[in-house]
Amino acid sequence: MSDHFGSNLKLLCSHYRSIAEVCRKLSLNRAQFNRYLAGQSRPTAHNLKRICDFFGVEPYELEMPGDQFARLIGARSSSSPVQSGNDPLLDLFEPLRQQASPMGRYCGYYFEYANCMSVPGHILLSLVHLREERGNYLFERQERQERQERTRGGSEDWVRCRYLGAAFFLQDRMFLVDYESLTGNEVSQTILIPSFKSRINRLNGIKTGVSSGDRRTPACTRVVWHYLGDEINRVNAYRQLMLYAPDDPRIDDDIRERLAGAKLREGLFEME
């Protein structure tokens, strides 16, 4: 790693209120981080990835000469269509973004299992992709349900929904807010309890929203996210998205227990 690493890292930190804030968000030791800034030591591969994911840069970019790196960062900043301070909605959520902890370890693809809000007694399987983009955590959720009644004129037999949203890791909880992007007529929220194990498997939580029925009834359901990995075969995964009967053999007993609340303890979900 070049001698420019420390100065480039300082430049990135200057966009935050303090070095202490950066260390807190990265969960890195302040003394060790100061040695990175002073060029006295270099981060391990693991810590380097955490730093790069947090700031939205590549490892090789941190080795660039200072003026070249400054131009690169400036170009990225100026390419943003709306800057904080010009948009009241962005300003409203800016404190959340600043206070949120990194959640890079949770990025990837998940199957989401939920009690269906519009067809009670059935389990809805969706596909979620959580990703990091320039220090923000965004996600996309795909749903697909077979039409209850066949339509004429060759219409598709499936109803598809695509949700886009943002995620915040606040006080040991993952808060996710999204909207239905194809119609723009629905907003939902999911709250997940994180995993503190070295390997992520399943996350428990709840989701609030409205059913897709004519009455648009507000509803709340338990939800389970099953981690699939950083890369998946999206076509194969998408084919599995549908409504399942609660006794369908493709839904394992652990998922059924979690959705039924059998793993509730003192009003809180068990941590995976």
Backbone torsions as a table, in degrees:
resi	resn	phi	psi	omega
1	MET	NA	139.4	-173.0
2	SER	-74.5	171.2	178.5
3	ASP	-74.4	-6.8	-178.8
4	HIS	-83.4	-8.7	-173.7
5	PHE	-56.7	-49.9	-176.0
6	GLY	-61.7	-44.8	-178.6
7	SER	-68.9	-36.3	177.8
8	ASN	-68.3	-36.3	177.3
9	LEU	-66.3	-37.5	176.5
10	LYS	-61.3	-40.7	179.7
11	LEU	-61.3	-42.4	178.5
12	LEU	-64.1	-40.7	-178.9
13	CYS	-67.2	-24.8	-177.8
14	SER	-65.9	-14.2	177.9
15	HIS	-82.5	-1.8	177.9
16	TYR	-114.7	167.0	-174.3
17	ARG	-67.9	-31.7	-178.4
18	SER	-162.5	163.0	174.3
19	ILE	-64.9	-36.0	179.7
20	ALA	-60.2	-39.1	179.1
21	GLU	-64.3	-43.0	179.0
22	VAL	-61.8	-45.7	-180.0
23	CYS	-61.9	-39.1	179.8
24	ARG	-65.4	-43.8	-179.3
25	LYS	-67.8	-32.5	179.7
26	LEU	-87.5	-10.3	-175.2
27	SER	56.7	43.7	178.4
28	LEU	-113.1	149.3	178.1
29	ASN	-65.1	131.4	-175.9
30	ARG	-63.6	-42.7	-179.0
31	ALA	-63.4	-42.4	179.2
32	GLN	-65.8	-40.5	179.9
33	PHE	-64.5	-36.3	176.9
34	ASN	-62.2	-33.7	177.0
35	ARG	-68.9	-31.5	173.9
36	TYR	-64.2	-45.0	-177.9
37	LEU	-64.4	-36.0	-178.3
38	ALA	-83.9	-4.0	-179.3
39	GLY	75.3	17.2	-178.4
40	GLN	-84.6	-21.3	177.2
41	SER	-152.9	166.7	-179.5
42	ARG	-119.2	143.7	-179.7
43	PRO	-68.7	153.7	173.4
44	THR	-66.0	167.6	179.5
45	ALA	-58.7	-37.6	179.9
46	HIS	-66.3	-47.5	-179.8
47	ASN	-68.5	-33.6	178.4
48	LEU	-63.1	-41.8	178.1
49	LYS	-63.9	-39.8	178.4
50	ARG	-63.1	-42.5	-179.8
51	ILE	-64.4	-46.2	-178.2
52	CYS	-66.7	-39.9	177.7
53	ASP	-63.4	-37.9	-178.1
54	PHE	-67.0	-44.9	-176.5
55	PHE	-88.6	-9.8	179.7
56	GLY	73.6	37.5	178.0
57	VAL	-126.1	168.7	176.6
58	GLU	-99.8	151.7	179.7
59	PRO	-54.8	-41.2	-178.2
60	TYR	-67.2	-26.4	-179.9
61	GLU	-69.2	-31.1	178.3
62	LEU	-69.6	-12.7	178.6
63	GLU	-93.4	-3.3	-178.3
64	MET	-68.3	154.4	170.7
65	PRO	-55.7	148.5	-172.2
66	GLY	-54.6	-45.2	-177.5
67	ASP	-67.1	-37.1	178.1
68	GLN	-67.1	-41.0	179.3
69	PHE	-66.3	-40.0	179.2
70	ALA	-62.0	-40.3	178.0
71	ARG	-65.8	-38.9	179.2
72	LEU	-62.4	-48.0	-179.9
73	ILE	-65.3	-39.8	178.5
74	GLY	-63.2	-38.5	179.0
75	ALA	-65.5	-39.0	178.9
76	ARG	-66.4	-40.9	-179.2
77	SER	-65.3	-41.8	-177.1
78	SER	-73.6	-17.5	-179.3
79	SER	-79.4	-11.6	179.0
80	SER	-67.3	130.0	-175.9
81	PRO	-65.8	-32.7	-179.5
82	VAL	-134.7	127.7	-179.8
83	GLN	-100.1	148.3	176.0
84	SER	-58.5	139.2	-175.8
85	GLY	104.7	-18.4	178.7
86	ASN	-108.4	-13.3	-176.7
87	ASP	-129.4	119.8	-176.0
88	PRO	-64.5	-30.3	179.8
89	LEU	-69.4	-42.5	176.3
90	LEU	-63.5	-41.0	179.6
91	ASP	-63.7	-34.1	-179.7
92	LEU	-63.2	-39.7	-176.5
93	PHE	-92.7	-4.9	-177.7
94	GLU	-59.6	-42.5	177.6
95	PRO	-59.2	-36.9	176.6
96	LEU	-63.7	-44.1	-179.8
97	ARG	-62.5	-39.0	-178.9
98	GLN	-70.2	-36.0	-176.4
99	GLN	-85.3	-18.1	-175.3
100	ALA	-68.3	146.2	177.7
101	SER	-87.1	156.0	176.7
102	PRO	-62.1	144.0	178.3
103	MET	-135.7	34.6	-179.2
104	GLY	-59.9	-32.1	-178.4
105	ARG	-66.6	-16.5	-179.9
106	TYR	-94.2	-3.5	-178.8
107	CYS	-67.2	147.4	180.0
108	GLY	139.6	-164.2	-177.6
109	TYR	-103.5	144.9	179.1
110	TYR	-138.1	146.5	160.6
111	PHE	-87.9	130.1	176.0
112	GLU	-105.4	122.1	175.9
113	TYR	-104.6	131.2	179.5
114	ALA	-148.1	149.5	170.2
115	ASN	-66.8	122.2	-173.5
116	CYS	-64.2	129.0	-178.7
117	MET	-74.9	-30.6	-175.8
118	SER	-94.2	-21.6	178.2
119	VAL	-127.2	83.5	-177.0
120	PRO	-55.8	143.3	179.4
121	GLY	90.5	-3.4	178.5
122	HIS	-116.6	159.6	-179.9
123	ILE	-108.8	127.5	179.9
124	LEU	-99.5	125.1	177.8
125	LEU	-103.5	123.5	179.7
126	SER	-122.4	165.6	177.9
127	LEU	-115.3	126.9	-178.6
128	VAL	-118.7	137.6	173.2
129	HIS	-123.2	111.5	178.2
130	LEU	-100.7	128.7	-176.2
131	ARG	-140.3	160.6	175.6
132	GLU	-103.1	135.8	179.0
133	GLU	-142.6	109.1	179.1
134	ARG	52.1	46.2	176.6
135	GLY	83.9	-4.9	177.0
136	ASN	-106.4	154.6	179.2
137	TYR	-113.4	115.9	-176.4
138	LEU	-118.3	157.5	178.0
139	PHE	-147.5	158.5	176.9
140	GLU	-127.5	134.6	178.9
141	ARG	-124.3	125.5	-179.4
142	GLN	-107.4	131.2	175.0
143	GLU	-123.2	151.2	177.0
144	ARG	-148.7	123.7	179.6
145	GLN	-128.3	140.3	176.6
146	GLU	-72.2	138.6	179.1
147	ARG	-61.4	140.2	178.8
148	GLN	-72.2	-29.0	178.6
149	GLU	-128.9	136.4	178.0
150	ARG	-68.1	141.4	179.7
151	THR	-107.7	156.1	178.3
152	ARG	-87.6	167.5	174.4
153	GLY	80.5	17.1	174.8
154	GLY	77.5	20.3	179.3
155	SER	-67.6	155.7	179.2
156	GLU	-62.0	147.5	178.8
157	ASP	-86.5	2.5	-177.4
158	TRP	-122.8	142.7	173.0
159	VAL	-103.4	124.4	-176.9
160	ARG	-110.8	139.1	175.3
161	CYS	-126.2	142.5	179.6
162	ARG	-132.5	115.1	-177.9
163	TYR	-105.5	139.0	176.0
164	LEU	-121.7	138.7	-177.0
165	GLY	-161.1	-177.9	-179.7
166	ALA	-125.2	149.9	-177.6
167	ALA	-122.6	142.7	178.5
168	PHE	-133.0	131.9	177.0
169	PHE	-99.8	103.7	-174.8
170	LEU	-127.1	123.0	174.5
171	GLN	49.3	54.5	176.0
172	ASP	60.3	30.1	172.5
173	ARG	-138.6	146.5	177.8
174	MET	-103.5	115.3	-180.0
175	PHE	-105.1	126.1	-177.9
176	LEU	-127.3	124.6	179.9
177	VAL	-119.8	130.9	-178.6
178	ASP	-142.1	169.7	176.3
179	TYR	-137.1	153.8	179.2
180	GLU	-78.7	112.5	-168.8
181	SER	-81.6	-18.2	-177.7
182	LEU	-81.7	-29.9	179.8
183	THR	-116.5	-25.3	-179.6
184	GLY	67.8	24.0	-175.0
185	ASN	-115.7	18.1	-177.7
186	GLU	-153.0	139.1	173.0
187	VAL	-125.7	136.5	178.5
188	SER	-134.1	161.9	179.0
189	GLN	-132.9	139.2	176.2
190	THR	-124.3	137.5	175.7
191	ILE	-121.7	121.8	-178.8
192	LEU	-116.5	147.6	172.1
193	ILE	-93.7	125.2	-175.0
194	PRO	-70.0	166.4	175.6
195	SER	-99.8	136.2	178.2
196	PHE	-107.9	12.9	174.2
197	LYS	-86.9	162.1	-178.1
198	SER	-67.9	-26.1	-179.7
199	ARG	-120.1	126.3	-179.8
200	ILE	-81.4	131.8	177.4
201	ASN	-122.4	-70.0	-179.7
202	ARG	-134.4	141.2	179.8
203	LEU	-117.7	135.1	179.2
204	ASN	-97.9	153.4	176.7
205	GLY	-177.1	-167.0	176.3
206	ILE	-133.3	156.6	177.9
207	LYS	-133.8	138.6	174.5
208	THR	-118.7	144.5	179.8
209	GLY	-177.1	-151.9	177.2
210	VAL	-131.4	151.3	177.6
211	SER	-72.1	159.8	179.9
212	SER	-87.1	5.3	178.3
213	GLY	-71.2	173.9	-176.6
214	ASP	-61.3	-31.2	-175.9
215	ARG	-85.3	-10.7	177.6
216	ARG	49.9	53.6	-176.2
217	THR	-72.6	128.8	174.3
218	PRO	-61.5	142.9	-176.4
219	ALA	-150.5	161.4	177.0
220	CYS	-138.5	136.8	-177.8
221	THR	-142.3	153.2	170.2
222	ARG	-72.4	152.5	-176.5
223	VAL	-142.5	148.4	176.8
224	VAL	-130.3	128.6	173.6
225	TRP	-102.6	125.8	177.8
226	HIS	-109.1	119.1	-174.2
227	TYR	-72.3	132.3	-179.7
228	LEU	-106.1	-30.4	-179.4
229	GLY	134.1	176.2	179.5
230	ASP	-74.5	-33.4	-179.9
231	GLU	-130.0	136.6	179.9
232	ILE	-141.0	169.2	170.0
233	ASN	-85.5	98.9	-174.0
234	ARG	-63.9	-33.6	-179.0
235	VAL	-64.3	-47.7	179.0
236	ASN	-63.4	-40.3	179.5
237	ALA	-65.4	-41.0	-176.9
238	TYR	-65.4	-32.4	179.7
239	ARG	-65.3	-21.7	-178.3
240	GLN	-87.3	-6.4	-176.7
241	LEU	-77.7	115.5	-178.9
242	MET	-174.9	-179.1	172.8
243	LEU	-85.6	138.7	177.9
244	TYR	-122.7	141.5	171.2
245	ALA	-67.4	148.9	-176.7
246	PRO	-60.6	-25.1	180.0
247	ASP	-99.0	12.6	178.5
248	ASP	-62.7	128.7	-177.9
249	PRO	-62.9	-15.9	178.5
250	ARG	-77.7	-10.5	174.4
251	ILE	-100.9	116.0	-175.3
252	ASP	-77.5	164.5	-174.8
253	ASP	-62.0	-34.7	-178.7
254	ASP	-63.5	-42.0	177.9
255	ILE	-62.9	-45.5	-179.5
256	ARG	-60.6	-41.0	-179.7
257	GLU	-65.1	-42.4	-179.4
258	ARG	-65.0	-42.6	-179.6
259	LEU	-70.1	-28.1	179.0
260	ALA	-82.5	-10.9	178.7
261	GLY	88.1	14.3	-178.9
262	ALA	-67.5	-17.7	-178.2
263	LYS	-103.4	20.6	175.0
264	LEU	-76.2	141.3	178.9
265	ARG	-140.3	115.7	-179.6
266	GLU	54.0	38.5	175.5
267	GLY	81.2	-0.2	-179.9
268	LEU	-120.7	150.6	176.5
269	PHE	-72.8	144.8	172.4
270	GLU	-65.7	145.3	176.2
271	MET	-84.2	139.7	179.8
272	GLU	-73.3	NA	NA
